Amino acid sequence: MCNKVSWLGLLALALPLAAFANSIDASNAGGVVSGNSGGLTLTGSTLIKFGSTVGSNLGSVAFTTGAFTSGDEQTGGALAAGGSFSITGNGSNGVPNGVIFSGTFSSAKWSLTTLNDGTLSLFGTGLIGLAGAIRRKRGLFNL
């Protein structure tokens, strides 16, 4: 669940930057988003895609934000200006070595979305439907 929250937090904070950056194609995996009234921080996130290059460790992605002006890290809210966002390459597979992108936040919003993995429910419903189809095909279910 922590990875899902990390991805959502990074996405929520990175999307406003993507509107101004017209040539960044990067993806990350993992990391931990931590926060308190002073703001949010992403640490330990690995760069796994940069442009057409894909790998298990091409560098890192990190961010910090300004303090919460409303809400909190548990319920979501608005964040003040400040903090930074950076993508750093490690020089492997043709990815530049050093800072690829860096920027600051003029403001940000944080919201949590509960992701409900309904796979088990769908699997159970599918099994019930399959059992009904087999029963009907065998003639055990006469209408």
Protein Blocks (a to p, Z undefined) as FASTA:
>chain_A
ZZmmmmmmmmmmmmmmmmmpckbccddeedjddddfkbccdehiacfbghjbccfblbdc
dddddddfehcfknopaddeedjdddddehighiaedjfbdcddfbdcddddddddfklm
mmmmmmmmmmmmmmmmnopacZZ
